[in-house]
Amino acid sequence: MLLGFARCSCKYRTLGRRAPASSGQPGLKLGKSSGTPVCRSPEHSLDLALCLEDTAAELKMPIIIEGYEPPRDHRLQKLAVTPDPGVIEVNIHPSEAWDDMVRDTHILYEEARLARLGTEKFMLDGRHTGTGGGNHVTLGGPTPADSPLLRRPDLVQSLITYWQHHPSLSYLFSGMFIGPTSQAPRVDEARDDRLYELAIAFQQMPQGQVPQPWIVDRVLRNLLTDVTGNTHRTEFCIDKLYSPDSASGRQGLVEFRGFEMPPHARMSLAQMSLMRALVARFWKEPYSRKPVRWGTELHDRFLLPHFARVDFDDVICDLRRAGYPFDPAWFDPFFEFRFPHYVAHPGGRSESNFPVNSYEAESRRIARFRLMGHTPGIIDAPPEEPAGEHPYTLDLRYRAGC
């Protein structure tokens, strides 16, 4: 019923090289300039590729084909490798079964390692962090008509509402940059009036299966955006759900862009299993509730590890009650990765170069801890000065009574 695209971005090292020529013969490059025709059907495109392959094998001449890609067809599997600023973006083909996803994810991480590509990096102080690339997940079906997101508009509503009710799902798996100007802002991070408009939109969302595939797009297109109105830079991207602009935007797909690339394949699979379980649960029992107006608590509370842990434990308990036996320990690496227990160096040490590997990064982290003495005698603690709208944030700029 469901297919999942998993995209990961590995740390940029080098780009693909031109195929080496065999037997001293130069390689041949075919592209737009050499008159490669535009094929109107996938069958013609495959016939052309087969002819080129047979000809190259007979002449013992390697070739590189550039230009127009085959027409879109759900019967064709596609793996795309694209250089992006700072990373290499790899879009793998859909996975119809969990075993396929496990196999493909492990292969992808291993091939990246063998190519000297990494899914992690280190900051100046040695902190372990992601590459900045996304581990975006795309859900849909083999065809738009088979997409559960178009057949059941309330499934999209359930996912958006559940994410809005549980901020830990946004911030536990995100990168270093969050908020309205990030690559994937939450629906309640862009504008203050967004939740009011979203509640009205959800009232227009039909329940159960519907024959009109365009309903979800028309209801949510102007709400799932960033502060500039960009429909791509948002946590739930529906650019390819059922866009009226072009046929390429009517694929029945929703892209979850809030996931950052985790450093290990098993961490990525833990994200995928969580997504699959939530989709299965909302397919059986829709999640229809009013949005929560978090206000300043959204960042003031849920960017702290304690509140993120409590909220995420509620998600795990919710899945267990629904019959999905998840273990909170599966996601402990994410809490350590997102909220590391580091403190500043007592001597004010400041590095100028990034660590070359994990060993140097670990030495910098260890160097920040030192046995310190305690102030003798009784200390008069200063009075508590709550910061009003941000009671959990220690803002040294704030002066009480001013």
C-alpha positions in Angstrom: 0.0 0.0 0.0 2.8 2.4 0.9 6.0 3.2 -0.7 8.8 5.2 0.8 11.5 7.2 -0.8 14.5 7.7 1.4 17.0 10.4 0.5 20.3 10.9 2.3 23.0 13.5 1.7 26.5 12.3 2.3 29.4 14.7 3.0 30.8 16.1 -0.2 34.2 14.8 -1.1 34.5 14.3 -4.8 32.2 14.1 -7.9 31.8 11.3 -10.4 34.6 10.9 -12.9 34.3 10.2 -16.6 34.3 6.6 -17.5 37.8 5.4 -18.4 38.4 4.3 -22.0 39.4 0.7 -22.6 42.1 -0.5 -25.1 43.4 3.1 -25.5 40.2 4.2 -27.3 38.6 7.5 -26.2 35.3 7.5 -24.5 32.2 8.8 -26.3 29.8 11.2 -24.6 26.2 11.4 -25.9 23.9 14.2 -24.9 21.7 17.0 -26.2 24.5 18.4 -28.4 24.9 15.0 -30.2 21.2 14.7 -31.0 19.9 12.3 -28.4 16.2 12.2 -29.2 13.4 12.8 -26.7 11.5 9.5 -26.1 7.8 9.8 -25.6 7.4 6.4 -23.9 9.5 4.5 -21.5 9.6 1.5 -23.9 11.3 3.6 -26.6 13.7 5.0 -24.0 14.7 1.4 -22.9 15.1 0.3 -26.5 17.4 3.2 -27.2 19.5 2.4 -24.1 19.7 -1.3 -25.1 20.9 -0.4 -28.6 23.6 2.0 -27.2 24.7 -0.7 -24.7 25.1 -3.3 -27.4 26.9 -0.9 -29.7 29.3 0.1 -27.0 30.0 -3.5 -26.1 30.7 -4.4 -29.7 33.0 -1.5 -30.3 34.6 -1.8 -26.8 34.0 1.9 -26.3 32.6 3.2 -23.0 30.0 5.9 -23.3 28.4 8.5 -21.0 24.8 9.3 -21.8 23.6 12.8 -20.9 20.5 14.9 -21.6 16.9 13.9 -21.4 15.9 11.3 -18.9 13.2 8.6 -19.7 9.6 9.6 -19.2 8.2 9.1 -15.7 6.8 5.7 -15.2 6.1 3.8 -11.9 7.6 0.6 -13.5 11.0 2.2 -13.8 13.3 2.3 -10.7 15.5 5.4 -10.4 18.6 6.2 -8.3 19.8 9.7 -8.6 23.1 11.1 -7.4 23.3 14.9 -7.4 26.0 17.2 -6.2 24.6 19.7 -3.7 26.4 22.5 -1.8 28.5 20.7 0.7 26.9 17.3 0.3 26.2 14.7 -2.3 22.4 14.0 -2.5 21.4 10.4 -3.2 17.8 9.7 -4.0 17.1 5.9 -3.8 14.2 4.1 -5.4 11.0 3.2 -3.5 10.9 0.3 -1.1 7.7 -1.8 -1.1 8.7 -3.9 1.9 10.6 -3.4 5.1 13.2 -5.9 4.2 13.9 -4.0 1.0 14.4 -0.8 2.9 16.7 -2.4 5.4 18.8 -3.9 2.6 19.0 -0.7 0.6 19.8 1.5 3.6 22.7 -0.7 4.7 24.0 -0.8 1.1 23.8 2.9 0.7 25.8 3.6 3.9 28.4 1.0 3.1 29.0 2.2 -0.4 29.3 5.8 0.8 31.9 4.6 3.3 33.9 2.8 0.7 33.8 5.9 -1.5 35.3 7.9 1.5 32.0 9.7 2.0 30.7 10.4 5.5 27.3 11.0 7.0 28.7 13.0 10.0 31.1 15.8 10.8 32.5 17.5 13.9 32.4 21.1 15.1 35.3 23.1 16.4 34.8 22.0 20.0 34.6 18.3 18.9 30.8 18.0 19.1 29.4 15.3 16.9 26.9 16.6 14.4 25.3 15.8 11.0 26.5 16.9 7.6 23.7 19.3 7.2 22.1 17.1 4.5 18.6 15.8 4.9 17.3 12.3 5.4 14.0 13.2 3.8 11.3 10.6 3.6 8.7 10.5 0.8 5.5 8.6 1.2 3.1 7.7 -1.6 2.0 4.8 -3.8 3.2 3.3 -7.1 0.7 5.6 -9.0 -1.2 8.7 -7.9 -4.4 6.7 -8.0 -2.9 4.2 -5.5 -1.5 6.8 -3.1 -3.1 6.5 0.3 -2.5 10.2 0.9 -4.8 11.1 -2.0 -7.4 8.3 -1.2 -7.6 9.3 2.4 -7.1 13.1 2.9 -7.6 12.6 6.7 -4.3 10.7 6.7 -2.4 13.9 5.8 -4.4 15.8 8.4 -3.6 13.2 11.1 0.2 13.4 10.4 0.3 17.2 10.4 -1.8 17.4 13.6 0.2 14.7 15.4 3.5 16.4 14.6 2.1 19.8 15.7 1.0 18.2 19.0 4.4 16.5 19.6 7.3 19.0 19.0 9.8 16.3 19.8 9.1 14.7 16.5 10.3 17.9 14.9 13.3 18.8 17.1 14.7 15.4 18.0 15.5 14.4 14.4 16.3 17.9 13.1 19.6 19.5 12.3 21.3 22.5 14.0 19.0 25.1 12.3 15.4 25.3 13.2 12.7 28.0 13.2 10.8 29.9 10.6 13.9 30.6 8.4 15.1 27.0 8.4 14.9 24.5 5.6 11.9 22.7 7.1 9.9 25.0 9.5 7.0 23.6 11.5 3.5 24.6 10.5 3.3 26.8 13.7 6.7 28.4 13.2 6.0 30.5 10.2 3.2 32.9 11.1 1.2 33.6 14.3 -2.2 33.2 12.5 -1.3 30.0 10.7 -2.9 27.7 13.3 -6.2 29.6 13.0 -6.2 29.2 9.2 -5.1 25.5 9.6 -8.1 24.8 11.9 -10.5 26.2 9.3 -8.8 24.1 6.6 -9.1 20.9 8.6 -12.8 21.6 9.0 -13.1 21.3 5.2 -11.1 18.1 5.0 -13.4 15.1 4.2 -13.1 11.9 6.3 -12.6 8.5 4.8 -11.9 7.6 1.1 -12.8 10.2 -1.5 -12.8 10.1 -5.3 -11.4 13.7 -5.6 -7.6 13.5 -5.5 -7.1 17.3 -5.6 -8.8 18.1 -2.3 -5.7 17.8 0.0 -3.6 20.1 -2.3 -6.3 22.8 -2.6 -7.0 22.9 1.1 -3.4 22.9 2.3 -1.3 24.4 -0.5 -1.2 28.0 0.9 -0.7 26.9 4.5 2.2 24.4 4.3 4.8 27.1 3.4 7.6 29.0 5.0 7.4 32.7 5.9 8.0 33.7 2.2 5.2 31.4 0.9 7.7 28.8 -0.5 5.8 25.5 -0.6 9.1 23.5 -0.8 10.8 24.8 2.4 8.4 23.3 4.9 8.3 20.3 7.2 5.5 18.7 5.2 6.1 19.4 1.5 3.1 18.6 -0.8 4.8 19.9 -4.1 4.4 16.5 -5.6 1.1 15.5 -4.1 -1.4 16.9 -6.6 -0.1 20.2 -7.8 -2.1 22.1 -10.5 1.1 23.4 -12.1 2.4 20.4 -13.9 2.1 16.6 -14.3 5.3 16.1 -12.4 3.6 17.7 -9.4 0.7 15.2 -9.4 2.4 12.0 -8.1 0.6 11.5 -4.9 3.7 12.0 -2.8 4.3 13.9 0.5 7.9 14.7 1.5 8.9 14.9 5.2 11.8 17.3 5.2 12.4 17.6 8.9 14.8 14.7 9.2 18.6 15.3 9.2 21.0 12.6 8.0 21.8 10.4 11.0 25.4 9.0 11.3 24.4 5.3 11.3 22.2 3.2 9.1 20.3 1.7 12.0 19.4 5.2 13.2 18.0 6.0 9.8 16.0 2.8 9.9 14.6 3.7 13.3 13.2 6.9 11.8 11.7 4.9 9.0 10.1 2.4 11.3 8.6 5.2 13.4 7.1 6.8 10.2 5.6 3.5 9.0 4.1 2.8 12.4 2.5 6.2 12.7 1.1 6.0 9.1 -0.4 2.6 9.8 -1.9 3.8 13.1 -3.6 6.8 11.5 -4.9 4.7 8.6 -6.8 2.6 11.1 -7.7 5.4 13.5 -7.5 9.1 12.2 -6.1 11.7 14.6 -8.5 14.6 14.5 -7.9 17.2 17.2 -7.5 20.9 17.4 -4.0 22.4 17.0 -2.2 23.3 20.2 -1.1 26.9 20.6 2.3 26.4 22.1 3.4 30.1 21.8 6.9 30.7 23.2 6.9 27.3 24.9 7.6 25.7 21.6 11.3 26.6 21.6 11.6 27.4 25.3 10.6 23.9 26.4 11.1 21.4 23.7 14.6 22.4 22.8 15.6 21.1 26.3 16.4 17.4 26.5 14.0 16.7 29.5 10.9 18.1 27.8 11.8 16.5 24.5 12.2 13.1 26.2 8.9 13.4 28.1 7.1 14.3 24.9 8.7 11.6 22.9 7.9 9.0 25.6 4.3 10.0 25.1 4.6 9.1 21.4 6.1 5.7 22.2 3.4 5.0 24.7 0.8 6.0 22.2 2.2 3.5 19.7 2.3 0.8 22.3 -1.4 1.3 23.1 -2.1 1.0 19.4 -0.4 -2.4 19.2 3.1 -1.4 18.0 5.7 -2.6 20.5 8.3 0.2 20.2 11.2 0.4 22.7 12.3 3.9 23.8 15.9 2.6 23.9 15.9 2.4 20.1 16.0 6.2 20.1 18.6 6.9 22.8 21.3 7.5 20.2 19.2 10.4 18.8 19.0 12.1 22.3 22.8 11.7 22.7 23.3 13.0 19.2 20.9 15.9 19.5 21.5 16.8 23.2 25.1 16.0 24.0 26.2 16.4 27.6 29.1 18.8 27.0 30.2 21.9 28.8 32.5 24.8 27.9 36.2 24.4 28.5 37.0 25.9 31.9 40.0 27.7 30.5 38.1 29.3 27.7 39.9 27.2 25.1 38.9 28.0 21.5 40.0 25.9 18.6 40.7 27.4 15.2 40.6 24.3 13.0 38.0 21.6 12.7 38.9 18.0 14.0 40.3 15.8 11.3 38.7 12.7 12.6 36.6 11.2 15.4 39.7 10.6 17.6 40.7 14.3 17.6 37.1 15.3 18.2 36.8 12.9 21.2 40.0 14.4 22.7 38.6 17.9 22.5 35.4 16.7 24.2 37.3 15.0 27.0 39.6 18.1 27.5 36.6 20.2 28.4 36.0 18.3 31.7 38.3 19.1 34.7 38.0 18.5 38.4 37.1 21.9 39.9 36.9 22.9 43.5 33.8 24.2 45.2 33.2 27.5 47.0 33.6 26.9 50.8 31.0 28.0 53.3 27.4 29.0 52.9 26.3 30.9 49.8 23.4 33.2 49.6 21.7 32.3 46.3 20.4 35.3 44.4 16.6 35.5 44.0 15.0 33.8 41.1 14.3 36.1 38.2 11.9 34.5 35.7 12.1 35.8 32.2 8.4 36.1 31.7 7.5 34.6 28.3 10.6 32.3 28.3 10.7 30.9 31.9 13.0 28.0 30.9 15.6 30.1 29.1 18.5 31.7 30.9 18.8 35.0 28.9 21.7 36.9 30.3 20.5 40.0 28.4 17.3 40.2 30.4 17.1 42.4 33.5 14.1 42.0 35.8 12.2 45.1 36.6 13.2 47.0 33.5 
